[in-house]
Amino acid sequence: MDEKDIIRILVADDEKPIRDGCNRVLTAKGFDVLVAENGKIALDLFEKEDISILLLDLKMPVIGGEEVLKVIVERHQDVPVIIITGHGTVDTAVECMKKGAYDFITKPFQIEHFLATINRAAEKRRLEQKARQLQQENVRNLYDLDLEKSRLKTIINYMANGVIVTNRNMEAVLYNPAIMRLLDVSKQVSNPVPASELIEDDSLINNLKKILSDDLSDNECISQEIQTRNYFLRAISAPVLGPDSGVVGAVTVLENITAFKQLDQMKSDFVNLVAHELRSPLVAIRQLNSVILDGLAGPLGEKQTEFINRGVKKIDALLALINDLLDVAKIEAGQYVQHLAPTDLGKIIEEIVALLEPRAKKQGVNLTFSYEDLKPVQSDPKNMEEIFNNLISNAINYSPGGGDVSVTARGLGEYIEIKVKDTGVGIAPEELPKIFNKFYRVKSPKTRDVMGTGLGLSIVKGVVDAHHGTIDVESVEGKGTTFKILLPVMMES
C-alpha cells in the first residue's frame, strides 16, 4: 500500500489496557497504530509522524486531553479527533465536539460501535485527502494551462504568418497581429468578432462554413489563394476537433506569397519575351535551310543534304520548345483557351489516331480507338487536338518494346470520360505526383532516347483545368500507364 494511503491512528490514553486493546483491535483491521500515555508524548508524536486520526482521552497526566485538543485543532485541522470518555464526562465530550472534536466514544467500548466510529473518521480523512489532492492537481493543471496559453499566445503573436481561429458561430476567437496586417484591418475589434468583419474574401468565408458543417473527411484541409488590396495570400484552413472528435471550430493560416507571385510573373514575362525573340530568327533560318534543301540555291552533295537535314530537325525541336513555352505562358495568363465551340471529341481523337498510326506501327505498337454515347463538349478544338496528340504520342513513345495503346471515350451522364492506356514502361510511384510539373520528365533507361521538353503534360493539365475538367493517372512500373480525363458535356437547352 502506498505510504500516503495508510491510516495511522494515535491512541492517547493513560490506561495501558485501553492502549493495548485499541492497538490489538485496530491493527487487526489493517490500521497503523501508535500509542501515547500522556498529552505531551502525543503532541511530540504529532511533530514526528503523519497522524491520520487521534483517539484522545480527556483525563491524562502532564498535559490533559482538552489542552491537546486545542493544539490539534489549531495546528492540524484535518485530523479527526475522537474523544475517549467515561459516562461521567459525556457532557465534557460534547463540549469538546463544539470546540472541534469529530466524535466521542464511551468506556467500556462496544467493538462494533468503536470500529464504526473509527471507519467513519478514516473515510472522512481519505475523502479530505482525495479532495486536497484533486484541488492541488486542479491548481497545477490551471497553472499549466495558463502557462501553455501564455506560450501559445507569444508564439502566435510573433509568427510572420497570419493565424485566425473561428468558432462554430463563425466568430474569430483568436487572431494575431500578422493576420490583421495581411488582411489590412486597422480598426480595433472586439473578441470574439464576426469573421466576416476581418475576412472580405467570400471564397474563404464559404470554405470556413464548409469546414464547420463537417463536410471534410478526417485530416483534410483546404488550401486556396486569395488576394487583398496589398497582398497575394495562400490560405490553409483545417477543422479544430473537440474531445468527442466533433468539429468545434476552424483554424486558418495565411502566408504572404506576394513576392513569389511577382517573381513568377517576372519569369513568365521573361520566358514570353525570349520565346518571341527566338522564334523569329529560327523561323527565318528554317526557311533558308528549306530553300537550300529544295535546290533553289544550287545542287547539294549527299553529305551536305544530310547535315542540313540534321540542322532542320534541331531547329524544329527548338521551335517546338518555344511553342510549348508560349503555350505555358498563355495558360498561366488565362489566355490559352481562345474559341469555345461545340466539339465532337470522337472525330478529333479518330483523326489524331489515324495521324499517329504509322509511327505506332513503326515501333511495333498496336494503336486502337473506340467510343460510345458521346455528346458534344464546349471547348477549343485546337486545345483538344493538342491534349490527345500529347497523350497518345507519349503512350507510343513510352512503349519502346511494342505493346498496346488503347484510346477509349464514353459518355457518363454530365461528363465524357476519355482513357489513354498503354502497356509500356510505366511510372514509379514516387514520380507520379510530379509528372504534371513543368519541365519534369520520367527517368527510365528504356526511354532515354525519347526526346521532349517536359512541358507536354503540364500543358495538358492546364488545358483540362481551363475547360473545367479533371485528369488523373494510374500506373504500375513495368506494366503500363492509364490517363483518365473527365470533361463536362454541353447542357441541352
C-alpha positions in Angstrom: 0.0 0.0 0.0 1.2 3.5 -0.8 2.5 5.4 2.2 0.0 8.2 1.6 -2.9 5.7 1.7 -2.0 4.3 5.2 -4.4 5.4 8.0 -2.2 5.9 11.1 -4.1 6.2 14.4 -2.6 7.6 17.6 -4.2 6.3 20.8 -3.5 8.8 23.6 -4.7 7.3 27.0 -3.0 6.9 30.3 -4.6 3.5 30.9 -2.4 0.7 29.4 -5.3 -1.8 28.9 -7.1 0.8 26.8 -4.0 1.5 24.7 -3.2 -2.2 24.2 -6.8 -3.1 23.5 -7.2 -0.4 20.8 -3.8 -1.4 19.3 -4.8 -5.0 19.0 -8.3 -4.4 17.5 -7.2 -1.6 15.1 -4.0 -3.4 13.9 -6.1 -6.5 13.1 -8.3 -4.2 10.8 -5.2 -3.0 8.9 -4.6 0.3 10.6 -1.2 1.5 11.6 -1.3 2.3 15.4 0.9 4.5 17.6 0.3 4.9 21.4 0.9 7.7 23.9 0.5 7.6 27.7 0.0 11.3 28.2 -0.7 14.5 26.3 3.0 15.6 26.0 4.0 12.4 24.3 1.0 12.7 21.9 2.0 16.2 20.8 5.6 15.1 20.4 4.5 12.3 18.1 2.4 14.7 16.0 5.6 16.6 15.3 7.4 13.4 14.1 4.7 11.3 12.5 2.0 11.7 9.9 -1.1 11.1 12.1 -4.4 10.4 10.4 -6.8 10.0 13.4 -6.4 10.8 17.1 -8.1 8.8 19.8 -7.8 11.2 22.8 -8.6 10.5 26.5 -9.6 13.7 28.3 -8.1 12.8 31.7 -4.3 12.4 31.3 -1.3 13.4 33.3 1.3 16.1 32.3 -1.0 17.7 29.6 -4.7 17.0 29.6 -6.9 16.0 26.7 -8.7 19.3 26.4 -5.4 21.2 26.0 -4.2 18.6 23.5 -7.4 19.1 21.5 -6.9 22.9 21.5 -3.4 22.4 20.0 -4.5 19.9 17.4 -7.5 22.0 16.2 -5.1 24.9 15.8 -2.2 23.1 14.1 -3.8 20.0 12.5 -7.3 20.9 11.5 -7.6 18.0 9.0 -7.0 15.3 11.7 -10.3 13.9 13.1 -10.1 13.8 16.9 -12.3 11.1 18.7 -12.7 11.7 22.4 -12.4 8.7 24.7 -14.6 9.4 27.7 -16.3 7.7 30.6 -20.0 8.0 31.3 -19.4 10.7 33.9 -17.7 13.1 31.4 -20.1 12.8 28.4 -21.1 16.5 28.8 -17.4 17.5 28.6 -17.0 15.3 25.4 -20.0 17.1 23.9 -18.3 20.5 24.7 -15.1 19.2 23.1 -17.1 18.4 19.9 -18.2 22.0 19.9 -14.6 23.0 20.0 -13.6 20.9 17.0 -13.6 17.2 18.0 -15.0 14.8 15.4 -16.9 12.4 17.7 -16.7 10.6 21.0 -16.9 7.0 22.3 -17.5 6.0 25.9 -15.8 3.4 28.0 -16.2 0.5 28.1 -16.1 0.2 24.3 -18.5 -1.8 22.2 -16.3 -3.2 19.4 -18.9 -2.7 16.7 -19.6 0.9 17.7 -15.9 1.6 18.2 -15.0 0.3 14.8 -17.9 2.1 13.1 -16.7 5.4 14.6 -13.1 4.7 13.5 -14.1 3.7 10.0 -16.3 6.9 9.6 -13.3 9.0 10.7 -11.0 7.1 8.4 -13.3 7.6 5.4 -13.6 11.3 6.3 -9.8 11.5 6.3 -9.5 9.7 3.0 -12.1 11.8 1.3 -10.4 15.0 2.6 -7.0 13.8 1.4 -8.5 13.0 -2.0 -10.2 16.4 -2.2 -6.9 18.1 -1.4 -5.1 16.0 -3.9 -7.7 16.9 -6.6 -7.6 20.5 -5.6 -3.8 20.5 -5.9 -3.9 18.8 -9.3 -6.6 21.3 -10.4 -4.4 24.2 -9.4 -1.4 22.6 -11.1 -3.5 22.0 -14.2 -4.8 25.5 -14.2 -1.2 26.8 -13.9 0.0 24.5 -16.7 -3.0 25.6 -18.9 -2.3 29.3 -18.2 1.4 28.7 -18.9 0.6 27.0 -22.2 -1.9 29.7 -23.2 0.8 32.3 -22.5 3.3 30.4 -24.6 0.8 29.8 -27.4 -0.1 33.5 -27.4 3.5 34.5 -27.5 4.3 32.1 -30.4 1.2 33.1 -32.4 1.8 36.9 -31.9 5.3 36.7 -33.2 4.6 34.5 -36.2 5.1 36.1 -39.6 2.2 34.1 -41.0 -1.3 35.2 -40.1 -3.4 32.9 -37.8 -7.1 33.1 -37.1 -9.3 30.7 -35.2 -13.1 30.7 -35.6 -15.7 29.0 -33.5 -18.9 27.3 -34.7 -20.7 30.6 -34.8 -18.3 32.0 -37.4 -16.7 34.3 -34.8 -13.0 34.9 -34.7 -11.9 34.0 -31.1 -8.1 34.1 -31.7 -6.1 36.1 -34.2 -2.6 37.5 -34.3 -1.2 40.9 -35.4 0.2 39.4 -38.6 -3.3 38.5 -39.9 -4.6 42.0 -39.1 -1.7 43.4 -41.2 -2.2 40.9 -44.1 -6.0 41.5 -44.2 -5.4 45.3 -43.9 -7.5 45.6 -40.8 -6.5 48.8 -38.9 -9.5 49.3 -36.6 -9.9 48.0 -33.1 -12.1 44.9 -32.9 -13.7 43.1 -30.0 -13.1 39.5 -29.1 -14.9 37.5 -30.3 -15.7 39.3 -33.6 -17.6 38.0 -36.6 -15.2 36.5 -39.1 -16.7 38.5 -41.9 -15.5 41.7 -40.3 -11.9 40.6 -40.7 -12.2 38.4 -43.9 -13.6 40.1 -47.0 -12.9 37.2 -49.4 -16.2 35.3 -49.9 -14.5 32.1 -51.0 -12.5 31.8 -47.8 -15.7 32.5 -45.7 -17.5 29.8 -47.7 -14.7 27.3 -47.1 -14.8 28.0 -43.3 -18.5 27.4 -43.4 -17.8 24.1 -45.2 -15.3 23.0 -42.5 -17.8 23.9 -39.7 -20.5 21.9 -41.4 -18.3 18.9 -41.0 -18.2 18.2 -44.8 -14.4 17.3 -44.8 -13.0 13.9 -44.3 -10.6 13.1 -41.5 -7.3 15.0 -41.6 -8.4 17.0 -44.7 -7.7 20.7 -45.1 -8.5 23.3 -47.7 -5.7 25.3 -49.5 -6.6 28.3 -51.6 -5.1 31.6 -52.9 -6.8 34.9 -52.1 -6.0 38.5 -52.9 -6.3 41.5 -50.7 -5.7 45.1 -51.7 -2.0 44.8 -51.0 -1.1 41.1 -51.0 -1.4 37.7 -52.6 -2.1 35.1 -49.8 -2.1 31.4 -49.5 -4.8 30.3 -47.0 -4.7 26.8 -45.4 -7.8 26.0 -43.3 -8.4 23.0 -41.2 -11.0 21.9 -38.6 -10.5 22.2 -34.9 -11.7 19.0 -33.2 -13.3 18.8 -29.7 -12.9 16.0 -27.1 -15.6 13.9 -28.9 -13.8 14.4 -32.2 -16.6 16.7 -33.4 -15.8 20.0 -35.2 -15.8 22.9 -32.8 -14.1 25.5 -35.0 -11.6 26.1 -37.8 -8.1 27.4 -37.9 -6.7 29.3 -40.9 -3.0 30.1 -41.6 -2.3 32.9 -44.1 1.0 33.0 -45.9 2.2 36.0 -47.8 3.1 34.8 -51.3 3.2 38.2 -53.0 7.0 38.1 -53.6 6.6 34.6 -55.2 3.8 35.8 -57.4 5.8 38.7 -58.6 8.8 36.5 -59.2 6.7 34.0 -61.1 5.2 36.9 -63.2 8.7 38.2 -64.0 9.7 34.7 -65.0 6.7 34.3 -67.3 7.3 37.7 -68.8 11.0 36.8 -69.4 10.1 33.4 -71.0 7.5 35.0 -73.2 9.9 37.7 -74.3 12.7 35.4 -75.0 10.5 32.9 -76.8 9.1 35.6 -79.1 12.6 36.9 -79.8 14.0 33.5 -80.5 11.2 32.2 -82.8 11.5 34.9 -85.5 15.2 34.2 -86.3 14.7 30.4 -86.0 11.8 30.5 -88.5 14.0 32.6 -90.9 16.8 30.0 -90.6 14.4 27.2 -91.1 13.1 28.8 -94.3 16.6 29.4 -95.6 17.5 25.8 -95.0 14.4 24.7 -96.8 15.4 26.8 -99.8 18.8 25.2 -99.8 17.3 21.7 -99.5 14.9 22.3 -102.3 18.0 23.0 -104.6 17.0 26.6 -105.2 20.5 27.8 -104.2 22.3 25.2 -106.3 22.9 21.5 -106.2 23.8 19.7 -102.9 26.0 16.7 -102.3 24.8 13.8 -100.2 26.8 14.8 -97.1 25.6 18.4 -97.4 22.0 17.3 -97.6 22.4 15.1 -94.6 24.0 17.8 -92.4 21.3 20.4 -93.4 18.5 17.9 -92.6 20.1 17.3 -89.2 20.1 21.1 -88.6 16.5 21.4 -89.7 15.5 18.7 -87.1 17.3 20.6 -84.4 15.6 23.8 -85.4 12.2 22.1 -85.4 12.9 20.8 -81.9 13.8 24.3 -80.7 10.7 25.7 -82.3 8.6 23.0 -80.6 10.2 24.0 -77.2 9.5 27.7 -77.9 5.9 27.0 -78.8 5.4 24.9 -75.6 6.9 27.8 -73.6 4.5 30.3 -75.2 1.6 27.9 -74.6 2.5 27.6 -70.9 2.8 31.4 -70.6 -0.7 31.7 -72.2 -2.2 29.1 -69.9 -0.7 30.8 -66.8 -2.1 34.1 -68.1 -5.6 32.6 -68.7 -5.4 33.3 -72.4 -4.8 29.9 -73.9 -8.5 28.9 -74.5 -9.5 31.2 -77.3 -12.5 29.9 -79.2 -15.1 27.8 -77.4 -17.4 25.9 -79.7 -19.4 22.6 -79.7 -16.8 20.0 -80.3 -17.1 16.3 -81.4 -14.3 14.7 -79.4 -14.8 11.3 -81.1 -13.9 12.9 -84.5 -10.9 14.7 -83.2 -9.5 11.6 -81.4 -10.1 9.5 -84.5 -8.1 11.9 -86.7 -5.2 12.0 -84.2 -5.1 8.2 -84.0 -5.1 8.0 -87.8 -2.2 10.6 -87.9 -0.1 8.7 -85.3 -0.8 5.2 -86.5 2.2 5.0 -88.9 4.5 6.0 -86.1 2.9 3.3 -83.8 3.3 0.6 -86.4 7.0 1.6 -86.9 7.5 1.0 -83.2 5.5 -2.3 -83.2 2.7 -0.7 -81.1 -0.9 -1.8 -81.7 -3.0 1.5 -81.6 -6.8 1.2 -81.2 -9.7 3.6 -80.6 -13.3 3.0 -79.6 -16.1 5.2 -78.3 -19.8 5.1 -77.3 -22.6 7.6 -76.3 -20.5 10.7 -76.9 -22.1 14.1 -76.7 -20.5 17.4 -77.8 -18.4 19.4 -75.3 -17.9 23.2 -75.2 -14.2 23.5 -75.9 -11.5 25.0 -78.1 -11.0 22.3 -80.8 -7.3 23.1 -81.2 -6.8 22.7 -77.5 -8.5 19.3 -77.7 -6.2 18.3 -80.6 -3.2 19.2 -78.5 -4.3 17.3 -75.5 -4.9 14.0 -77.3 -1.9 14.4 -79.6 0.3 14.8 -76.4 -1.2 11.9 -74.5 -1.3 9.4 -77.4 2.2 10.4 -78.6 3.5 9.8 -75.1 1.8 6.4 -74.9 3.5 5.4 -78.1 6.9 6.8 -77.2 6.9 5.2 -73.7 6.2 1.8 -75.2 9.6 1.2 -76.8 9.4 -2.5 -77.0 6.0 -2.6 -78.7 2.7 -3.4 -76.9 -0.8 -1.9 -77.0 -2.1 1.6 -76.8 -5.8 1.9 -76.5 -7.9 5.1 -76.6 -11.5 4.9 -75.3 -14.2 7.5 -74.9 -17.6 7.1 -73.5 -20.5 9.3 -72.1 -21.0 9.3 -68.4 -24.1 11.4 -67.8 -22.9 15.0 -67.5 -19.3 14.1 -68.4 -17.3 12.4 -71.1 -14.6 10.0 -69.9 -11.5 9.6 -72.1 -8.8 7.0 -71.3 -5.4 6.6 -72.9 -4.0 3.3 -71.8 -0.6 1.8 -72.7 1.3 -1.3 -71.8 4.7 0.5 -71.7 7.4 1.1 -69.1 5.1 2.6 -66.5 5.9 5.3 -63.9 7.4 4.7 -60.5 5.1 5.6 -57.5 7.4 8.3 -56.3 7.3 10.1 -59.7 3.5 10.1 -60.1 2.9 13.3 -58.1 5.4 15.1 -60.2 4.5 14.3 -63.8 2.3 17.3 -64.3 5.1 19.7 -63.2 6.7 21.9 -65.8 10.0 20.5 -67.3 9.6 17.2 -65.4 10.4 14.1 -67.4 10.1 10.5 -66.2 13.5 8.9 -65.9 13.9 5.4 -67.3 16.8 3.6 -69.0 14.3 2.3 -71.6 13.2 5.8 -72.7 16.4 7.7 -72.6 16.2 8.2 -76.4 12.7 9.8 -76.2 13.0 13.5 -76.9 10.8 16.1 -75.2 10.7 19.3 -73.2 8.9 18.1 -70.1 6.1 20.6 -70.8 3.6 18.4 -72.6 1.7 17.0 -69.6 1.8 20.4 -67.9 0.1 21.9 -70.9 -2.4 19.0 -71.0 -3.4 19.6 -67.3 -3.6 23.4 -67.9 -6.0 22.9 -70.8 -8.1 20.3 -69.0 -8.4 22.6 -65.9 -9.3 25.6 -68.2 -12.2 23.5 -69.6 -13.4 22.7 -66.0 -12.3 19.0 -66.4 -10.1 16.7 -64.4 -7.2 14.5 -65.3 -5.9 11.5 -63.3 -3.2 9.0 -63.8 -2.7 5.4 -62.7 0.5 3.5 -63.4 2.3 0.3 -62.5 6.0 0.3 -63.2 6.9 -2.1 -65.9 3.2 -2.8 -66.8 1.9 0.5 -68.2 0.0 3.7 -67.6 -3.5 5.0 -67.9 -4.5 8.6 -68.2 -8.2 9.4 -67.5 -9.8 12.7 -68.4 -13.3 13.9 -67.5 -14.8 16.8 -69.5 -18.3 18.3 -68.9 -20.7 17.8 -71.9 -22.8 20.6 -73.2 -26.1 21.0 -71.4 -29.1 20.7 -73.5 -31.1 23.9 -73.7 
